[in-house]
Amino acid sequence: MAHKLIPFIKAEEIEQRVQELGREITAAYDDDNPLVCVCVLKGGFLFFSDLIRKIDKDLEVDFVRLASYGTATARGEDILFSKDMEVPIDGRDVLIVEDIVDTGHSMDFLKHVLLKRRPKSLKICALVDKNERREIDIEVDFAGFRIPEGFIVGYGLDYAERYRELDAIYELVTDPGK
């Protein structure tokens, strides 16, 4: 079966919301200490690169990549780092930047790992918050868009490693006629 892309969030809406998020994040961290921004790869890279340029604050950047494996029933227990951070975060403000938070398993894992490294604060920024799909109680401090359902792609979000390069967000639906 083929897939069809239905426009969901326009590039201009994303650009405007990223600017707003940059202002919100800037206001939330009012001291002179650099903020450590951590991009969750792969999906977060486009959002991350646009967002950090809108934060009016000294920043340090780092990257993590999570891999999950095993059965769907034990997914929360089967997450590991395939790329860990290099910047120390002890006593520092840390902002995790993710493309999408839905069930919450990956963010819960990452948050618990990073909290063991004793940051001063740890907050989460997600381009998309699908909190209706939560299986784990995890808070997104800065949400770009809150959406209830639908499988979305574009602007870093993928389906089988495709569609990340799109400058807008689309709902991916199966086209039974093809």
C-alpha positions, 0 to 999 in steps of 0.5 A: 500500500502507498502512503499519502501526505496530508498537510498538518502544520505549515512551515510558517506555523512551525517557524512562528512557534519556534520563535515563541518557544525561543522567547519562552525558554529565554525567559525561563532561564534568567541567570547568566549561566550557560544553558546545556541544550541536549538534542535527541537524535535523529528526529530532533535535529532540525527543530533543535538547530532552529530552536537554539538560534532563537534562544537569547542565552549562552548555550552549550550543545550536546547530543544523545541518541536512544535505541530501543529493542525487544518486545513492545510489552517491555519497551520501557525496559529496553532502551539504551544509549547508542550515543551518550552526552559528552558535556558534564551537567552536574549543577547545570541547567539542562534542556532536553530537545526532542521531536515528539513525546508520545508514550513517554517511555524514551523521555522517562528513561532519558530524564532518569539517567540525566537526573542521576548526573545531578543537574541544577534543573532538567526540563523538556522541550518537544516540537510535538506533545501527543500527551493523549498517548502517554503511558508514563507520566512525563511532563513536557515543559515547552511544547511546540504543538499539542496534537491528539492523534495521527501519524505525522512526518516531516521537519525531522519526524520520519517513517522508516527514515523517510520524510525528515527533510520536509519543511512542514509537518504532514499526516501520513495515511495509508492510501488503499487505492494504490 
